[in-house]
Amino acid sequence: MISCPACDNNAWKEFLVAADIYQGTNHTILRCDSCGLARTGDGEDPISSHIYRYAGSCDAGQRFGYLQGVMGKFRRARSSAVTTQHPGRALDVGCGDGSFLEALARQGWQVFGTELSESIALTARKRLGDCVRVGAIDQLDFPAASFDLVTFWHVLEHLEDPKLALVEARRLLKTGGRLVVALPNIESLQAWLFGDGWLHLDVPRHRWHFSPHTLAAVADRCGLRVERTSHFSLEYGPFAIVQGVATKVGLGHYLFAHLVRDAPAQLVRDIRFWTHIPLVAVSAVPSVLLEFVAASCGRGGAVVMTLEPK
């Protein structure tokens, strides 16, 4: 039995059965009977399995194909979440292609990153050099109180033991340091609207499915308290609504699984591409407005939580 990292309860109930958007295989999502934290009941090891190989590659710089540049802009924009801090030493756990750390370095930060495999770390090392280390955060032996900022940008939900990762991140923070965690919100409006078709379930890659309440509860048990919370994400919000509408009308997850990866020449030969054009045109602006309203009510598709040591 797996104990809930938010409340130590070990009673789980079936919540949803969702399909892998790439492979089509079904995976059961369980929910803690006490606090509501959800987990994928049959998660796979991301290192030993195929599940992080996007478009035939483990290189984070190839995950989004010809749209990688656009996604890089979103990642660089994440640096706005830490503008209240003076530059110091920053650690980005699961740094991907290194775009966020590159933006911080331009602001004067001394940056470090981690990734779970050499192949995924390839692009970040091309950008940043040897400051990107390979391994889990609790296995890299960083000195205690060595960072002013530690970030988990849509990483914590992938980890086998998120509580262990937060405990280690707390150990690494200097006095007055900040920890920023961003992840999908299982209690968002879009999650409620689209159910097992919600894009950000992303099973089996997402092992845990947090709400702001359950994230704060896990953080509290790790010696951290909430400083502030943001509920709007242009990067993770509106597109998931457009994709959810497409799934609801029977078009599946084509928008995400193909449009962000396939080359333009491939797309124009695919009849499914043309069937999505009217849908995207009609729903793009309303999805932004809907996500903004949802976020203002604390129900945005993603949450960005800034934490500080108690």
C-alpha positions, 0 to 999 in steps of 0.5 A: 500500500502507498501512504498518501504524502499529504495525510498518511492515509492509505485508503484509495478509491478509484477516481477515473480511468484515462487513456495515454494520449500517445499509446491509447492504453488505459490507466486507473487514477486513484484518489485519497479517501481522506484528503483528495490527493490523486495518483496514477495507480499503475505509474511506470518508471520514466527512466526504464520505460518508453514514456518520456520519448516524445516523437521518437526522442528523449532529447527535451529539445525535440519534444515539441518539434517545430514549435519548440521555439514557441514553447521555449518562449513560454519557459523563458517567461517563467522567470517573471515569477521570481522577479521579486528576488534579487539574483542569487543561486538557482536550481531548476529541478527537471530543467528540460531544454534549459530555457528557463535557466537561460533567462535567469542567467541573463538576469544575473543568477548563477544557475544549476539544473537537474534531469533524470537522464543524460539524453534528456539533459542534452539540450540544456547542457548545450545551452548552459554547460556542466551546471546541469547534473543528472540524477534525482534531487535527493541523490546529487549531494548538493550542500545544505542551504546552498540555493536562494531559489529552487523550482519545480516547473511541472515536474513534481507530478512526475516523481515517484516520491514528491514528498521526498523531493520537497524535503530535499528542496527545503534542505537546500534553501538558504534562509529567506530562499524561495521554492516555486512549484508549478503543476496541473490543478486536478480541481480546475474548471477544465478538469471538471469539464473534460473528466477523463479526457482532460489533457493534463491528466497525461497518464502514466507520465503524471504519477500524482494529481494535485490541487492547491489544497493537497499541494499545500498540505504536502508542503506543510509536512515538508517544513514549507508554508505558502507565500503566494499562489497564482492560478492563471497560466497562458502556457498550460491553460487555454490550449488545454481547453481547446484540446478538451473541446476537441476530445469532447466532440470525438476528435481525440487528442490529435491537437496535442499529440500531432499538431505540436510535433508533426512537421507542417508538410505532414500536417497539410497532408492529414485530413484531421488537420483541416477538420480542426481548423474551424474548431481552433478558430472558434474556440481560441479566444473563448478559451483564454477568457474562460481560463481567465475567469476560472483562474480568478476563482481559483480554478485555473488549469495550473497552479504556481505556488511560491513556498518558503521555509517555516 
